[in-house]
Amino acid sequence: MPRRPAKPPATTSAPASVDPTAVAAFVERLGSAFTDAGFPRLPARVFSSLLATEDGRMTATDLVEALEVSPAAISGAVNYLASVHLIHRGRERGSRRDVYVVRDDVWHDMMLNSGRIYDPFIRALADGVATVGGDSTRAGARLALSVEFLEFVSVEVAGIASRWEERRSASV
């Protein structure tokens, strides 16, 4: 069954020149691109909706209305997005309702948190080297190479983030 396009986000006033129908179609295209890259479908759509809002903030009710899904589905999607550090929860001023927020520089923030993603794998792989007979075995060498690669990636990601901060500061 074909999915209906998302409704335009309800909470954020957009400049008059923004076509809400075009924004909704964009949200679905971007969500599909994330899904094609291996992201779960509803978190991809929620993340895309937040990216496309003027202030990057929506409540669960706003997301339910925009994406035409159940509150339970939104709850699972925002929990997933928060666990991978793409969004965070906040509070609406003067309210007890949660608001879900994506930062303007979300990719930078995610890269800085990549150590949280790689570290458990590095530890488990390093422990596994001895378990499979040491690095003189093919399995051990493979695991050790994986550790070396992930440590390299962690260092490089930190360098990329630092260079981005310099570049961004220079352009402001």
C-alpha positions as a printed NumPy array, in Angstrom:
array([[  0.   ,   0.   ,   0.   ],
       [  1.566,   3.364,  -1.006],
       [  2.337,   5.702,   1.855],
       [  0.639,   9.089,   1.854],
       [  3.005,  12.06 ,   1.923],
       [  3.568,  13.62 ,   5.294],
       [  1.468,  16.608,   6.178],
       [  3.422,  19.813,   6.58 ],
       [  4.699,  20.329,  10.146],
       [  2.078,  22.142,  12.196],
       [  4.077,  23.951,  14.847],
       [  6.552,  26.053,  13.017],
       [  5.665,  29.097,  11.032],
       [  7.515,  29.05 ,   7.76 ],
       [  8.314,  32.007,   5.547],
       [  5.448,  32.857,   3.184],
       [  7.406,  31.596,   0.174],
       [  7.6  ,  28.026,   1.52 ],
       [  5.094,  25.607,  -0.028],
       [  3.893,  23.249,   2.729],
       [  3.013,  20.536,   0.202],
       [  6.512,  20.686,  -1.275],
       [  7.998,  20.49 ,   2.232],
       [  5.883,  17.405,   3.006],
       [  7.057,  15.757,  -0.222],
       [ 10.663,  16.645,   0.649],
       [ 10.253,  15.045,   4.094],
       [  9.119,  11.818,   2.446],
       [ 11.982,  11.866,  -0.104],
       [ 14.597,  12.5  ,   2.57 ],
       [ 13.039,   9.876,   4.837],
       [ 13.208,   7.384,   1.961],
       [ 16.873,   8.23 ,   1.371],
       [ 17.628,   7.523,   5.051],
       [ 15.617,   4.289,   4.874],
       [ 17.495,   3.207,   1.746],
       [ 20.721,   3.78 ,   3.7  ],
       [ 19.563,   1.346,   6.409],
       [ 17.743,   3.64 ,   8.831],
       [ 14.449,   2.379,  10.312],
       [ 11.559,   3.858,   8.32 ],
       [  9.635,   5.854,  10.929],
       [ 12.689,   7.293,  12.693],
       [ 13.879,   8.373,   9.226],
       [ 10.607,  10.202,   8.61 ],
       [ 10.61 ,  11.802,  12.085],
       [ 14.22 ,  12.957,  11.689],
       [ 13.432,  14.351,   8.23 ],
       [ 10.413,  16.218,   9.62 ],
       [ 12.493,  17.794,  12.359],
       [ 15.213,  18.802,   9.899],
       [ 12.624,  20.478,   7.678],
       [ 10.94 ,  22.576,  10.381],
       [ 11.99 ,  26.182,  10.773],
       [ 13.117,  25.805,  14.386],
       [ 13.903,  22.062,  14.406],
       [ 11.39 ,  21.433,  17.206],
       [  8.17 ,  19.403,  17.265],
       [  6.011,  17.797,  19.942],
       [  4.813,  14.205,  19.72 ],
       [  1.367,  15.536,  18.794],
       [  2.867,  17.589,  15.967],
       [  4.708,  14.522,  14.668],
       [  1.591,  12.322,  14.911],
       [ -0.364,  14.876,  12.86 ],
       [  2.379,  15.521,  10.317],
       [  3.218,  11.866,   9.677],
       [ -0.249,  10.393,  10.282],
       [  0.981,   7.656,  12.604],
       [  0.11 ,   6.593,  16.139],
       [  1.538,   8.186,  19.271],
       [  3.109,   4.822,  20.172],
       [  4.931,   4.775,  16.833],
       [  6.259,   8.287,  17.461],
       [  7.397,   7.265,  20.939],
       [  9.463,   4.408,  19.537],
       [ 10.891,   6.569,  16.759],
       [ 11.981,   9.42 ,  19.022],
       [ 13.481,   6.962,  21.519],
       [ 15.54 ,   5.467,  18.708],
       [ 16.659,   8.893,  17.44 ],
       [ 17.627,  10.014,  20.934],
       [ 19.606,   6.798,  21.498],
       [ 21.722,   7.483,  18.406],
       [ 22.136,  11.154,  19.413],
       [ 20.32 ,  12.654,  16.419],
       [ 17.727,  14.451,  18.546],
       [ 17.199,  15.347,  22.172],
       [ 14.158,  15.884,  24.348],
       [ 13.335,  19.242,  25.787],
       [ 10.341,  20.918,  27.344],
       [  8.075,  23.481,  25.799],
       [  8.355,  26.697,  27.759],
       [  5.563,  26.854,  30.333],
       [  4.42 ,  23.306,  29.612],
       [  5.066,  19.765,  30.767],
       [  4.956,  18.444,  27.205],
       [  8.119,  17.048,  25.685],
       [  9.429,  18.644,  22.558],
       [ 11.862,  16.845,  20.26 ],
       [ 14.723,  18.924,  18.954],
       [ 17.299,  18.484,  16.233],
       [ 20.315,  20.752,  16.453],
       [ 21.311,  22.852,  13.454],
       [ 24.706,  21.118,  13.344],
       [ 23.4  ,  17.613,  14.07 ],
       [ 25.948,  15.838,  11.845],
       [ 28.866,  17.419,  13.697],
       [ 27.346,  16.47 ,  17.04 ],
       [ 26.747,  12.909,  15.869],
       [ 30.338,  12.573,  14.67 ],
       [ 31.672,  13.803,  18.006],
       [ 29.609,  11.098,  19.695],
       [ 30.845,   8.358,  17.351],
       [ 33.197,   7.133,  20.081],
       [ 30.145,   5.952,  21.965],
       [ 29.269,   3.853,  18.952],
       [ 32.74 ,   2.473,  18.219],
       [ 34.064,   1.944,  21.754],
       [ 31.874,  -1.075,  22.63 ],
       [ 32.812,  -2.73 ,  19.332],
       [ 36.503,  -2.014,  19.861],
       [ 36.415,  -3.512,  23.373],
       [ 34.462,  -6.594,  22.27 ],
       [ 36.686,  -7.17 ,  19.232],
       [ 39.87 ,  -6.714,  21.271],
       [ 38.605,  -9.22 ,  23.855],
       [ 37.782, -11.616,  21.042],
       [ 41.339, -11.703,  19.68 ],
       [ 42.545, -13.914,  22.543],
       [ 39.322, -15.908,  22.516],
       [ 39.86 , -17.054,  18.919],
       [ 43.491, -18.031,  19.466],
       [ 45.373, -14.725,  19.338],
       [ 46.427, -12.498,  16.476],
       [ 48.537, -15.272,  14.932],
       [ 45.317, -16.987,  13.808],
       [ 43.361, -15.765,  10.785],
       [ 40.331, -15.025,  12.972],
       [ 42.447, -13.214,  15.558],
       [ 44.258, -11.214,  12.882],
       [ 40.893, -10.27 ,  11.36 ],
       [ 39.576,  -9.102,  14.736],
       [ 42.803,  -7.214,  15.513],
       [ 42.624,  -5.5  ,  12.12 ],
       [ 39.032,  -4.52 ,  12.887],
       [ 40.149,  -2.99 ,  16.192],
       [ 42.948,  -1.101,  14.455],
       [ 40.586,   0.206,  11.777],
       [ 37.913,   1.374,  14.236],
       [ 40.53 ,   3.103,  16.395],
       [ 41.847,   4.816,  13.253],
       [ 38.328,   5.895,  12.261],
       [ 37.692,   7.291,  15.759],
       [ 40.822,   9.451,  15.586],
       [ 40.054,  10.588,  12.035],
       [ 36.453,  11.501,  12.903],
       [ 37.691,  13.676,  15.753],
       [ 40.078,  15.387,  13.322],
       [ 37.319,  15.943,  10.785],
       [ 35.083,  17.458,  13.465],
       [ 37.905,  19.773,  14.558],
       [ 38.573,  20.899,  10.984],
       [ 34.844,  21.511,  10.487],
       [ 34.733,  23.7  ,  13.596],
       [ 37.647,  25.743,  12.223],
       [ 35.992,  26.058,   8.815],
       [ 32.648,  27.009,  10.297],
       [ 34.261,  29.635,  12.563],
       [ 36.073,  31.126,   9.592],
       [ 32.852,  31.482,   7.586],
       [ 30.823,  33.121,  10.37 ]])
